[in-house]
Each structure stands twice: as C-alpha cells, then as structure tokens.
C-alpha cells in the first residue's frame, strides 16, 4: 500500500506537528515538517552554514537527525493518541556528499506491529536547478510507549 498518498487525519496531523514543534534539535537545525501521510512523513532541511561540516557539505549528523525524525513521525501516524515511539536502533548508509539547497528526508513505515515498528529512511539532496541525489538510506526500529500524562 502506498501510504504517501493517504493524508493522516487532522487530529493525527495536529499531534505530529505539536510533537515536532517541541523538538529543540530540529528547530535549531531549521528543519520543517512538509507532509504527514499515513505511515509516511516528509521533512525538509535548508542548507545553511550552521548545518555544514568543514568541507561545506551538510553534516551527516543533520542528515541522520532528520532521517531518524521522519521515521519516528511516520510510525506515530499509525498509532493511537496515547502512544509515542522511541528509536531502538537505526542504520544509515551515507551514499554521497550533501551539496545543495536543501535536504528532503522521507520516513515510511515498512511494518507496524504491536510493540515495534520498522521504517525505511531516505534522504535526498536537492540543488538549485531541482536536480536530486540520494545522499542517505537507512532502516530504523522503533518501540511503542504510552504517552506521558
């Protein structure tokens, strides 16, 4: 099933946006949540000097952070309002230097179970002329937890 074409309910979108807005690191990086589908989330990170490494590429730490968050929020869209997720592990392959105007991270749920969810993570770098290049690909496992009251 292609979750990317199915929008999450307004309540789910609000819950995801509220959580995203509480993420200090993502705010610090300048990341934006641009799409919330069922089992699918898209995050954009503009290139700025504050997120680059010594060679001018977007730092892999920033790349990894938005990939991890995209997967977490994709998983959250399939859980009830009393649930949260926490990353148990993730592996990310860095495929190319990230040199462009922005990064686009997509988290998509592969399998959502009673306790664990597994997500695919992809990150593309987009240049000023619109060209795209995959710069990272990974997989993530998340554990479900009850939301703090």
C-alpha positions in Angstrom: 0.0 0.0 0.0 1.3 3.5 -0.9 0.8 5.4 2.3 2.3 8.6 0.9 -0.9 9.4 -1.0 -3.2 9.0 2.1 -3.3 12.0 4.3 -3.4 11.4 8.0 -6.5 12.6 9.9 -6.5 16.2 11.0 -6.1 15.0 14.7 -3.1 12.9 13.8 -1.5 15.7 11.8 -2.0 18.1 14.7 -0.5 15.6 17.2 2.5 15.0 14.9 3.0 18.8 14.4 2.7 19.5 18.1 5.4 16.9 18.8 7.6 18.1 16.0 7.4 21.7 17.3 8.7 20.5 20.7 11.9 19.1 19.1 14.6 21.6 20.1 17.2 20.0 17.8 15.0 20.1 14.7 14.2 23.8 15.4 17.9 24.5 15.9 18.7 22.8 12.6 15.9 24.7 10.8 14.0 21.6 9.8 10.4 21.8 8.6 7.7 19.2 8.5 6.2 19.3 5.0 4.0 16.2 4.6 2.2 13.9 7.1 0.6 10.8 5.5 -0.4 7.5 7.0 2.8 5.8 7.7 4.8 8.4 5.7 6.4 11.7 6.8 8.5 14.2 4.8 10.9 16.7 6.5 12.9 19.4 4.7 16.2 20.9 6.0 17.5 24.0 4.2 21.3 24.2 3.7 22.8 26.9 5.9 26.4 27.4 7.2 25.2 26.2 10.7 24.5 22.7 9.5 27.6 22.2 7.3 30.8 20.4 8.1 34.4 21.6 7.3 34.1 20.9 3.5 30.9 22.8 3.1 28.6 19.8 2.8 25.5 19.4 5.0 26.8 17.5 8.1 25.9 13.8 8.4 24.7 14.5 11.9 22.0 16.8 10.5 21.2 14.3 7.7 20.8 11.5 10.3 18.7 13.6 12.7 16.1 14.4 10.0 16.0 10.8 8.8 15.5 9.5 12.3 12.8 12.0 13.0 11.0 11.3 9.7 10.8 7.6 10.6 9.6 8.3 14.1 6.8 10.6 12.9 5.8 8.1 10.2 5.4 5.5 12.8 3.4 7.8 15.1 0.8 8.4 12.4 -0.3 4.8 12.7 -0.6 4.7 16.5 -3.4 5.9 18.8 -3.2 9.3 20.5 -2.0 7.7 23.8 1.1 6.3 22.1 4.6 7.5 21.5 7.6 6.0 19.8 11.3 5.9 20.7 14.1 4.8 18.4 15.6 1.4 19.4 18.2 1.4 16.6 18.8 2.6 13.2 21.4 2.1 10.5 22.1 4.7 7.8 24.2 4.4 4.8 25.7 7.7 3.5 25.7 7.5 -0.2 27.1 10.8 -1.4 28.1 14.2 0.0 25.1 16.5 0.6 25.8 19.6 -1.5 22.6 21.5 -2.5 20.0 24.0 -1.4 18.2 21.6 0.9 17.7 18.0 2.1 14.4 16.1 1.9 14.1 13.2 4.4 11.3 10.6 4.0 10.3 8.1 6.6 8.0 5.4 5.6 6.6 2.5 7.7 7.5 -0.9 6.4 5.8 -2.8 9.3 3.9 -1.6 12.3 3.4 -4.3 14.9 2.0 -4.3 18.5 5.4 -3.4 20.1 7.8 -2.5 17.3 7.7 -0.5 14.1 10.2 -0.8 11.3 10.7 2.1 8.9 12.7 2.9 5.8 14.6 6.2 5.8 15.7 8.0 2.7 17.3 11.4 2.3 17.8 13.3 -1.0 19.8 16.4 -1.6 18.2 19.0 -4.0 20.2 21.5 -5.9 19.1 25.0 -7.1 18.2 23.6 -10.6 16.0 20.9 -9.0 18.3 18.0 -9.5 18.0 15.3 -6.8 20.6 12.9 -5.5 20.1 10.2 -2.8 22.6 11.0 0.0 21.4 8.6 2.6 19.4 5.4 3.0 18.6 3.5 6.2 16.3 1.4 8.3 15.0 2.0 11.8 13.3 0.1 14.5 11.1 1.9 17.0 9.4 0.7 20.2 5.9 1.9 21.2 5.4 3.5 24.5 2.5 5.0 26.3 2.3 8.8 26.1 3.2 10.7 29.3 0.1 12.1 31.0 
